[in-house]
Amino acid sequence: MSAVKENKLVRFEWNDKTPNKESGYFEFRIIVHDITGDLALLITDFAEADEKEDAIYLWDSQINDLKRVLGS
């Protein structure tokens, strides 16, 4: 875990960094709209260009599983 802000953000960074490569990470951020009180989960995931579609599919399926478990 490379960053934590209680009830706001958590970021996980991969340990296998190479000197000439960007660090890989994924991050969960909770956003609450000031006026409406709506809650959003923003997921940021570092991925190579050729892995982007796979990463999107993975996160979409994980969020669908989360919604099913939560009853949404």
MODELLER restraints for C-alpha pairs under 7 A, 6 or more apart:
rsr = mdl.restraints
at = mdl.atoms
rsr.add(forms.Gaussian(group=physical.xy_distance, feature=features.Distance(at['CA:1:A'], at['CA:11:A']), mean=5.86, stdev=0.5))
rsr.add(forms.Gaussian(group=physical.xy_distance, feature=features.Distance(at['CA:1:A'], at['CA:12:A']), mean=4.38, stdev=0.5))
rsr.add(forms.Gaussian(group=physical.xy_distance, feature=features.Distance(at['CA:1:A'], at['CA:13:A']), mean=6.16, stdev=0.5))
rsr.add(forms.Gaussian(group=physical.xy_distance, feature=features.Distance(at['CA:2:A'], at['CA:11:A']), mean=5.64, stdev=0.5))
rsr.add(forms.Gaussian(group=physical.xy_distance, feature=features.Distance(at['CA:2:A'], at['CA:12:A']), mean=5.54, stdev=0.5))
rsr.add(forms.Gaussian(group=physical.xy_distance, feature=features.Distance(at['CA:2:A'], at['CA:13:A']), mean=5.90, stdev=0.5))
rsr.add(forms.Gaussian(group=physical.xy_distance, feature=features.Distance(at['CA:3:A'], at['CA:10:A']), mean=5.64, stdev=0.5))
rsr.add(forms.Gaussian(group=physical.xy_distance, feature=features.Distance(at['CA:3:A'], at['CA:11:A']), mean=5.05, stdev=0.5))
rsr.add(forms.Gaussian(group=physical.xy_distance, feature=features.Distance(at['CA:4:A'], at['CA:10:A']), mean=4.55, stdev=0.5))
rsr.add(forms.Gaussian(group=physical.xy_distance, feature=features.Distance(at['CA:4:A'], at['CA:11:A']), mean=6.54, stdev=0.5))
rsr.add(forms.Gaussian(group=physical.xy_distance, feature=features.Distance(at['CA:8:A'], at['CA:29:A']), mean=5.65, stdev=0.5))
rsr.add(forms.Gaussian(group=physical.xy_distance, feature=features.Distance(at['CA:8:A'], at['CA:30:A']), mean=5.00, stdev=0.5))
rsr.add(forms.Gaussian(group=physical.xy_distance, feature=features.Distance(at['CA:9:A'], at['CA:28:A']), mean=5.67, stdev=0.5))
rsr.add(forms.Gaussian(group=physical.xy_distance, feature=features.Distance(at['CA:9:A'], at['CA:29:A']), mean=4.38, stdev=0.5))
rsr.add(forms.Gaussian(group=physical.xy_distance, feature=features.Distance(at['CA:9:A'], at['CA:30:A']), mean=6.29, stdev=0.5))
rsr.add(forms.Gaussian(group=physical.xy_distance, feature=features.Distance(at['CA:10:A'], at['CA:27:A']), mean=5.72, stdev=0.5))
rsr.add(forms.Gaussian(group=physical.xy_distance, feature=features.Distance(at['CA:10:A'], at['CA:28:A']), mean=5.42, stdev=0.5))
rsr.add(forms.Gaussian(group=physical.xy_distance, feature=features.Distance(at['CA:10:A'], at['CA:29:A']), mean=6.62, stdev=0.5))
rsr.add(forms.Gaussian(group=physical.xy_distance, feature=features.Distance(at['CA:11:A'], at['CA:25:A']), mean=6.91, stdev=0.5))
rsr.add(forms.Gaussian(group=physical.xy_distance, feature=features.Distance(at['CA:11:A'], at['CA:26:A']), mean=5.83, stdev=0.5))
rsr.add(forms.Gaussian(group=physical.xy_distance, feature=features.Distance(at['CA:11:A'], at['CA:27:A']), mean=4.19, stdev=0.5))
rsr.add(forms.Gaussian(group=physical.xy_distance, feature=features.Distance(at['CA:11:A'], at['CA:28:A']), mean=6.42, stdev=0.5))
rsr.add(forms.Gaussian(group=physical.xy_distance, feature=features.Distance(at['CA:12:A'], at['CA:25:A']), mean=5.46, stdev=0.5))
rsr.add(forms.Gaussian(group=physical.xy_distance, feature=features.Distance(at['CA:12:A'], at['CA:26:A']), mean=5.52, stdev=0.5))
rsr.add(forms.Gaussian(group=physical.xy_distance, feature=features.Distance(at['CA:12:A'], at['CA:27:A']), mean=6.26, stdev=0.5))
rsr.add(forms.Gaussian(group=physical.xy_distance, feature=features.Distance(at['CA:13:A'], at['CA:24:A']), mean=5.83, stdev=0.5))
rsr.add(forms.Gaussian(group=physical.xy_distance, feature=features.Distance(at['CA:13:A'], at['CA:25:A']), mean=4.20, stdev=0.5))
rsr.add(forms.Gaussian(group=physical.xy_distance, feature=features.Distance(at['CA:13:A'], at['CA:26:A']), mean=6.69, stdev=0.5))
rsr.add(forms.Gaussian(group=physical.xy_distance, feature=features.Distance(at['CA:14:A'], at['CA:23:A']), mean=6.86, stdev=0.5))
rsr.add(forms.Gaussian(group=physical.xy_distance, feature=features.Distance(at['CA:14:A'], at['CA:24:A']), mean=5.44, stdev=0.5))
rsr.add(forms.Gaussian(group=physical.xy_distance, feature=features.Distance(at['CA:14:A'], at['CA:25:A']), mean=5.91, stdev=0.5))
rsr.add(forms.Gaussian(group=physical.xy_distance, feature=features.Distance(at['CA:17:A'], at['CA:23:A']), mean=5.69, stdev=0.5))
rsr.add(forms.Gaussian(group=physical.xy_distance, feature=features.Distance(at['CA:24:A'], at['CA:46:A']), mean=5.43, stdev=0.5))
rsr.add(forms.Gaussian(group=physical.xy_distance, feature=features.Distance(at['CA:25:A'], at['CA:45:A']), mean=6.02, stdev=0.5))
rsr.add(forms.Gaussian(group=physical.xy_distance, feature=features.Distance(at['CA:25:A'], at['CA:46:A']), mean=5.39, stdev=0.5))
rsr.add(forms.Gaussian(group=physical.xy_distance, feature=features.Distance(at['CA:26:A'], at['CA:44:A']), mean=5.48, stdev=0.5))
rsr.add(forms.Gaussian(group=physical.xy_distance, feature=features.Distance(at['CA:26:A'], at['CA:45:A']), mean=4.14, stdev=0.5))
rsr.add(forms.Gaussian(group=physical.xy_distance, feature=features.Distance(at['CA:26:A'], at['CA:46:A']), mean=6.05, stdev=0.5))
rsr.add(forms.Gaussian(group=physical.xy_distance, feature=features.Distance(at['CA:27:A'], at['CA:43:A']), mean=5.64, stdev=0.5))
rsr.add(forms.Gaussian(group=physical.xy_distance, feature=features.Distance(at['CA:27:A'], at['CA:44:A']), mean=5.05, stdev=0.5))
rsr.add(forms.Gaussian(group=physical.xy_distance, feature=features.Distance(at['CA:27:A'], at['CA:45:A']), mean=6.35, stdev=0.5))
rsr.add(forms.Gaussian(group=physical.xy_distance, feature=features.Distance(at['CA:28:A'], at['CA:41:A']), mean=6.76, stdev=0.5))
rsr.add(forms.Gaussian(group=physical.xy_distance, feature=features.Distance(at['CA:28:A'], at['CA:42:A']), mean=5.86, stdev=0.5))
rsr.add(forms.Gaussian(group=physical.xy_distance, feature=features.Distance(at['CA:28:A'], at['CA:43:A']), mean=4.81, stdev=0.5))
rsr.add(forms.Gaussian(group=physical.xy_distance, feature=features.Distance(at['CA:28:A'], at['CA:44:A']), mean=6.66, stdev=0.5))
rsr.add(forms.Gaussian(group=physical.xy_distance, feature=features.Distance(at['CA:29:A'], at['CA:41:A']), mean=5.80, stdev=0.5))
rsr.add(forms.Gaussian(group=physical.xy_distance, feature=features.Distance(at['CA:29:A'], at['CA:42:A']), mean=5.06, stdev=0.5))
rsr.add(forms.Gaussian(group=physical.xy_distance, feature=features.Distance(at['CA:29:A'], at['CA:43:A']), mean=6.43, stdev=0.5))
rsr.add(forms.Gaussian(group=physical.xy_distance, feature=features.Distance(at['CA:30:A'], at['CA:40:A']), mean=5.83, stdev=0.5))
rsr.add(forms.Gaussian(group=physical.xy_distance, feature=features.Distance(at['CA:30:A'], at['CA:41:A']), mean=4.85, stdev=0.5))
rsr.add(forms.Gaussian(group=physical.xy_distance, feature=features.Distance(at['CA:30:A'], at['CA:42:A']), mean=6.33, stdev=0.5))
rsr.add(forms.Gaussian(group=physical.xy_distance, feature=features.Distance(at['CA:31:A'], at['CA:39:A']), mean=5.78, stdev=0.5))
rsr.add(forms.Gaussian(group=physical.xy_distance, feature=features.Distance(at['CA:31:A'], at['CA:40:A']), mean=5.11, stdev=0.5))
rsr.add(forms.Gaussian(group=physical.xy_distance, feature=features.Distance(at['CA:31:A'], at['CA:41:A']), mean=6.38, stdev=0.5))
rsr.add(forms.Gaussian(group=physical.xy_distance, feature=features.Distance(at['CA:32:A'], at['CA:38:A']), mean=5.60, stdev=0.5))
rsr.add(forms.Gaussian(group=physical.xy_distance, feature=features.Distance(at['CA:32:A'], at['CA:39:A']), mean=4.61, stdev=0.5))
rsr.add(forms.Gaussian(group=physical.xy_distance, feature=features.Distance(at['CA:32:A'], at['CA:40:A']), mean=6.42, stdev=0.5))
rsr.add(forms.Gaussian(group=physical.xy_distance, feature=features.Distance(at['CA:33:A'], at['CA:39:A']), mean=6.57, stdev=0.5))
